[in-house]
Every structure is written in C-alpha cells, then in structure tokens.
C-alpha cells in the first residue's frame, strides 16, 4: 500500500451523531464572530458560492452549492444540496458534506456531514447579529418559519437575549402550533407575530415576501435567513428601507433577492461592525441579511476537529 493510499484509507468521516456532542452553540457564537471579522478584514480567501441547478428538482430553489475557502491553518469546501421537495418525504431539505485540509501542506484532515454544522453555524451567526444589533433589553421574538432553523435560532438567540415573549408563524398552521407547543410560544398570524416584536427571524423557504415592513416597530432587528437566490425574498421593499447589514457584500449583490429586488443599499458587513471599522447603524429598522459563508463552515468544522482531538 502506498503512502497516498494509506492516508486516504485512514481519512476519518464524522457523521452527524459524532459531530453533535462536539459542537455547541456557546462555542460557535464567538467562533463566528472571529470568522466574520477575519472575512471582512480580507484575511479569508473565498469566492462567492457557485450553484448548479438540479434539473430533476421541481422546487424553486433546488440546487447544489459549492463553497470553498482558505482560512488560516485550514482550507476546504462544503458541497451543499438544497432540495425543497425533501420536506414532503420527511428528509432534511439541506444535505451537505464538508472536506477539511491543512492549508500549509494540503493534507486532508477530515470529511464531515455538513447538515448539522450548517444548521448550527447559521443560527450562531444570527445570534452574533442579535447580540450586536438588537436592543439590550429586547424581550419579544417573532419567528416566521417552523422548521429546523426555527428551532436552532431560538436556542442560539436565547444565549444572547432573554426573551419572555415568543411568537411563531408558519405557512403550515399545524407546524406552527406544534412548534409553539414544543417551545412554549404562541402560534399566531404573521402580522400579529411581528407587530411589537423586538427581534424578528425569517427562516422560511418562501420565494415571496412573508414579512411586511409596515408591521415592524421602530428599533426592531430582522434576521433574514431563509431566502437565497436572486429571485427569492422573504421581506418586502418596506422592510428593507432601513439599515441593511450583510455577511458579504459581494455575495449579497450576486445572490440575495431580498437586497436586489428592493434595490436596497448595503450599510455594512457584519464583520466591519464587529471590528469597529464601521459605526453602528442609526436607523429605525435594521435588517441583517444572512446568506451563509464558507468560512463559517470551516471555522465550525475546525471546532469539531479540535474538540475531537481533546478527547
């Protein structure tokens, strides 16, 4: 057996059950802060993700995303498949795998299931935005959506704010009621959920607006997560009228329907605000448009690998 064959045969694959005890939201939140600061400071090499349509899929947003990056001592890529039709057969709509390498030698370090990492790092990034951009006394939370991201966002955001009023809406009323019962929230209409809420999270796969700016109270923060693609949006024009913060300007101008369809002006990247290179926005409404970055996946995968090494 050659050295190359031996290395390949010993390369470890970590499945979701192995990853879960190694990756906590409490550790992810500061790791995402560092990754976002490094990204905006130019310390990460990362192109905007490429998306290959999947002709067999009838869903409006189906496709395979290719997300490579080089970040410090690691480099790698995530391949992520978004299959909206999976929801009808009880499968996660996101399926992914992450390959991690040493950036100095190119040696492979590990392969990991990427579904859980994607779920948790997305919620952790929204927690970073909420910690920085929402009122310190924020108490009311509206969640538009009832899937995996709705649950993970509640867990992540309650690590940075103490919410005593949580409202839930979903296009599927039964799902909204089930989630509300599960987390001790109220299932209601989208408008009633949003009106008066200090923080709003949109985590639907709707291609059309589910949040109207007229419902938002002054000082509200919106974490807009669900819509990816130039033609998909969860927020109407009015909701995008305030300060718009993004994870990546380049990505937002290429793949955010929320930004492009509203002709919204991007105020800053989240990493710039975290680093203090841009002042905090002064606006009645603040929207953080999260698209998801490869550097976030690599930083999360590195946490998993480091935790595994300590065992």
C-alpha positions as CSV (number, residue, x, y, z in Angstrom):
1,X,0.0,0.0,0.0
2,X,1.4,3.4,-1.0
3,X,1.6,6.3,1.5
4,X,-1.1,8.1,-0.5
5,X,-3.4,5.1,-0.4
6,X,-2.7,4.6,3.4
7,X,-3.6,8.3,4.1
8,X,-6.8,8.1,2.0
9,X,-7.9,4.9,3.8
10,X,-7.3,6.4,7.2
11,X,-9.2,9.7,6.5
12,X,-12.0,10.0,9.0
13,X,-15.6,10.7,8.2
14,X,-17.6,12.3,11.0
15,X,-21.3,11.7,10.8
16,X,-23.9,13.9,12.4
17,X,-24.2,11.8,15.6
18,X,-20.5,12.1,16.1
19,X,-20.5,15.9,15.5
20,X,-23.4,16.8,17.8
21,X,-21.6,16.3,21.1
22,X,-18.5,18.1,19.8
23,X,-20.2,21.3,18.6
24,X,-22.0,23.7,20.9
25,X,-23.7,27.0,20.2
26,X,-21.9,28.6,23.1
27,X,-18.6,27.8,21.4
28,X,-19.9,28.6,17.9
29,X,-21.0,32.1,18.6
30,X,-17.5,33.6,19.4
31,X,-16.0,31.5,16.6
32,X,-18.5,33.0,14.1
33,X,-17.6,36.5,15.4
34,X,-13.9,35.9,14.7
35,X,-14.6,34.4,11.3
36,X,-16.8,37.3,10.3
37,X,-14.2,39.9,11.4
38,X,-11.5,38.0,9.5
39,X,-13.6,37.7,6.4
40,X,-14.4,41.5,6.3
41,X,-10.8,42.3,7.1
42,X,-9.6,40.3,4.0
43,X,-7.9,37.5,5.9
44,X,-10.0,34.9,4.2
45,X,-9.8,33.7,0.6
46,X,-13.3,32.8,-0.5
47,X,-15.2,33.2,-3.8
48,X,-19.0,33.6,-3.8
49,X,-20.5,30.1,-3.9
50,X,-21.3,28.5,-7.2
51,X,-24.7,27.0,-7.6
52,X,-25.5,24.2,-10.0
53,X,-29.2,23.8,-10.8
54,X,-30.6,20.3,-10.4
55,X,-33.0,19.7,-13.3
56,X,-34.8,16.8,-11.6
57,X,-36.0,19.1,-8.8
58,X,-39.3,20.9,-9.1
59,X,-38.5,23.2,-6.1
60,X,-37.9,26.9,-6.9
61,X,-34.6,26.9,-5.0
62,X,-33.2,23.5,-5.6
63,X,-29.5,23.2,-6.5
64,X,-26.0,22.1,-5.4
65,X,-23.8,24.8,-3.9
66,X,-20.0,24.7,-4.0
67,X,-18.4,26.7,-1.2
68,X,-14.6,26.7,-0.9
69,X,-12.4,28.9,1.3
70,X,-8.9,29.2,2.8
71,X,-8.9,30.3,6.4
72,X,-5.7,30.4,8.4
73,X,-4.3,26.9,9.0
74,X,-7.2,25.2,7.3
75,X,-8.8,25.2,3.9
76,X,-11.6,23.2,2.4
77,X,-15.1,23.3,0.9
78,X,-18.7,22.5,1.6
79,X,-20.9,20.8,-1.0
80,X,-24.5,21.6,0.0
81,X,-27.6,20.4,-1.7
82,X,-30.9,22.3,-1.3
83,X,-33.8,20.0,-2.1
84,X,-37.1,21.7,-1.1
85,X,-39.1,18.6,-2.1
86,X,-37.4,16.6,0.6
87,X,-39.8,18.1,3.2
88,X,-42.6,16.2,1.7
89,X,-40.9,12.9,2.3
90,X,-39.5,13.5,5.8
91,X,-35.9,14.3,4.8
92,X,-34.0,17.5,5.6
93,X,-34.1,20.0,2.8
94,X,-30.3,20.6,3.2
95,X,-27.8,17.8,2.7
96,X,-24.1,18.6,2.8
97,X,-20.6,17.4,3.3
98,X,-17.5,19.4,4.4
99,X,-13.9,18.5,3.4
100,X,-11.2,20.0,5.6
101,X,-7.5,20.2,4.7
102,X,-4.3,21.7,6.2
103,X,-3.6,24.9,4.3
104,X,0.2,24.6,4.6
105,X,0.6,21.1,3.2
106,X,-2.8,20.4,1.6
107,X,-3.1,17.2,3.6
108,X,-6.7,16.1,4.2
109,X,-7.8,16.3,7.8
110,X,-11.4,15.0,7.8
111,X,-14.7,14.7,6.0
112,X,-17.8,15.7,7.9
113,X,-21.5,15.6,7.4
114,X,-22.4,19.2,6.9
115,X,-26.1,19.3,7.7
116,X,-25.9,19.9,11.4
117,X,-22.9,22.2,11.0
118,X,-24.9,24.3,8.5
119,X,-27.9,24.4,10.9
120,X,-25.9,25.5,13.9
121,X,-23.5,27.9,12.4
122,X,-26.4,29.7,10.6
123,X,-28.2,30.2,13.9
124,X,-24.9,31.2,15.7
125,X,-24.3,33.9,13.1
126,X,-27.8,35.3,13.7
127,X,-27.0,35.3,17.4
128,X,-23.9,37.3,16.7
129,X,-26.0,39.9,14.8
130,X,-28.7,39.9,17.5
131,X,-26.1,40.5,20.3
132,X,-24.6,43.4,18.4
133,X,-27.6,45.0,16.7
134,X,-30.7,44.4,18.9
135,X,-31.7,46.4,21.9
136,X,-30.0,45.1,25.1
137,X,-33.5,44.9,26.7
138,X,-35.1,43.0,23.8
139,X,-37.7,40.7,25.2
140,X,-40.1,39.8,22.4
141,X,-39.1,37.4,19.5
142,X,-41.1,36.6,16.3
143,X,-40.1,33.5,14.3
144,X,-41.5,33.2,10.8
145,X,-41.0,29.6,9.9
146,X,-41.3,26.3,11.8
147,X,-38.5,24.0,10.6
148,X,-35.0,23.1,11.8
149,X,-33.7,26.7,11.6
150,X,-36.6,28.0,13.6
151,X,-35.7,25.7,16.5
152,X,-31.9,26.3,16.3
153,X,-32.4,30.0,16.1
154,X,-34.5,30.0,19.3
155,X,-31.7,28.1,21.0
156,X,-29.0,30.4,19.7
157,X,-30.7,33.7,20.3
158,X,-31.7,32.9,23.9
159,X,-28.0,32.7,24.6
160,X,-27.6,36.4,23.9
161,X,-31.0,37.8,24.9
162,X,-33.7,36.9,27.4
163,X,-36.9,36.5,25.6
164,X,-40.1,36.2,27.6
165,X,-42.5,36.6,24.7
166,X,-42.0,34.3,21.7
167,X,-44.5,34.2,18.8
168,X,-44.4,31.7,15.9
169,X,-46.0,31.8,12.4
170,X,-45.7,29.3,9.6
171,X,-47.4,28.8,6.3
172,X,-48.4,25.4,7.7
173,X,-50.6,26.2,10.7
174,X,-50.2,22.7,12.1
175,X,-46.4,23.0,12.1
176,X,-46.6,26.4,13.8
177,X,-48.9,25.1,16.6
178,X,-46.6,22.1,17.1
179,X,-43.5,24.3,17.3
180,X,-45.2,26.7,19.7
181,X,-46.3,23.9,22.0
182,X,-42.8,22.5,21.9
183,X,-41.0,25.7,22.9
184,X,-43.7,27.4,25.0
185,X,-44.5,30.1,22.4
186,X,-47.7,31.5,20.8
187,X,-48.8,30.4,17.3
188,X,-50.4,33.4,15.5
189,X,-50.6,35.2,12.2
190,X,-47.5,36.6,10.6
191,X,-48.6,40.2,11.3
192,X,-49.5,39.6,14.9
193,X,-46.2,37.8,15.4
194,X,-44.2,40.7,14.1
195,X,-46.1,43.7,15.5
196,X,-44.3,44.8,18.6
197,X,-41.5,42.3,18.3
198,X,-38.0,43.5,19.2
199,X,-36.3,40.8,17.1
200,X,-37.8,39.0,14.1
201,X,-36.3,35.9,12.4
202,X,-37.4,34.8,9.0
203,X,-36.5,31.2,8.3
204,X,-38.9,30.1,5.6
205,X,-38.4,28.7,2.1
206,X,-40.9,31.1,0.7
207,X,-39.9,32.8,-2.6
208,X,-42.2,35.7,-1.9
209,X,-42.4,38.2,1.0
210,X,-43.8,36.9,4.3
211,X,-42.7,40.0,6.3
212,X,-44.1,43.4,5.6
213,X,-42.1,46.4,6.8
214,X,-45.3,48.2,7.9
215,X,-45.6,45.6,10.8
216,X,-42.1,46.4,12.2
217,X,-41.8,48.6,15.3
218,X,-39.1,51.3,15.5
219,X,-35.9,49.8,16.8
220,X,-36.7,46.3,15.5
221,X,-34.0,43.9,14.2
222,X,-34.8,41.5,11.5
223,X,-32.6,38.4,10.9
224,X,-33.5,37.5,7.3
225,X,-32.2,34.0,6.7
226,X,-34.4,31.9,4.6
227,X,-34.3,33.3,1.0
228,X,-31.3,32.5,-1.2
229,X,-31.2,33.4,-4.8
230,X,-31.7,36.5,-7.0
231,X,-35.4,35.9,-7.4
232,X,-36.4,34.8,-3.9
233,X,-37.2,37.1,-1.0
234,X,-38.9,37.0,2.4
235,X,-39.0,40.7,3.1
236,X,-40.9,43.3,1.1
237,X,-39.4,46.7,-0.1
238,X,-40.7,48.5,3.0
239,X,-38.9,46.1,5.4
240,X,-35.6,46.7,3.5
241,X,-35.9,50.5,3.9
242,X,-33.6,50.8,7.0
243,X,-30.0,49.8,7.6
244,X,-29.1,46.7,5.7
245,X,-26.3,44.6,7.1
246,X,-24.9,41.6,5.3
247,X,-22.3,38.9,5.9
248,X,-20.7,39.5,2.5
249,X,-21.4,42.5,0.1
250,X,-20.2,40.5,-2.9
251,X,-22.4,37.6,-2.1
252,X,-25.4,39.8,-1.4
253,X,-25.1,41.6,-4.7
254,X,-25.0,38.3,-6.6
255,X,-27.5,36.1,-4.8
256,X,-29.8,38.0,-2.4
257,X,-33.2,38.7,-3.8
258,X,-34.1,40.5,-0.6
259,X,-31.4,43.1,-1.4
260,X,-31.6,43.1,-5.2
261,X,-35.3,43.2,-5.7
262,X,-35.7,46.0,-3.2
263,X,-32.7,48.0,-4.6
264,X,-31.6,48.1,-1.0
265,X,-28.4,50.0,0.0
266,X,-26.0,47.9,2.0
267,X,-24.7,49.8,5.0
268,X,-22.0,47.4,6.2
269,X,-20.8,43.9,6.5
270,X,-21.4,42.4,10.0
271,X,-17.7,41.8,10.3
272,X,-17.0,45.5,9.8
273,X,-19.4,46.4,12.7
274,X,-17.9,43.7,14.9
275,X,-14.4,45.1,14.3
276,X,-15.5,48.7,14.8
277,X,-14.3,49.8,11.3
278,X,-17.8,51.0,10.6
279,X,-20.0,52.8,13.2
280,X,-23.2,51.2,14.4
281,X,-26.2,52.0,12.2
282,X,-28.6,54.7,13.3
283,X,-31.9,53.6,11.8
284,X,-35.4,52.8,12.9
285,X,-35.2,49.3,11.3
286,X,-32.1,47.1,11.0
287,X,-32.0,44.1,8.7
288,X,-29.2,41.5,8.9
289,X,-29.3,39.5,5.6
290,X,-27.6,36.2,6.2
291,X,-26.6,34.2,3.2
292,X,-24.0,31.9,4.8
293,X,-20.3,31.8,4.1
294,X,-17.8,29.0,3.5
295,X,-15.5,30.5,6.2
296,X,-18.3,29.9,8.8
297,X,-18.4,26.2,7.8
298,X,-14.6,25.9,8.0
299,X,-14.5,27.6,11.4
300,X,-17.2,25.3,12.7
301,X,-15.6,22.2,11.3
302,X,-12.3,23.3,12.9
303,X,-14.1,23.5,16.3
304,X,-15.3,19.9,15.8
305,X,-11.8,18.7,14.9
306,X,-10.2,20.5,17.8
307,X,-12.8,19.1,20.2
308,X,-12.2,15.6,18.8
309,X,-8.5,16.0,19.4
310,X,-9.1,16.8,23.1
311,X,-10.9,13.5,23.7
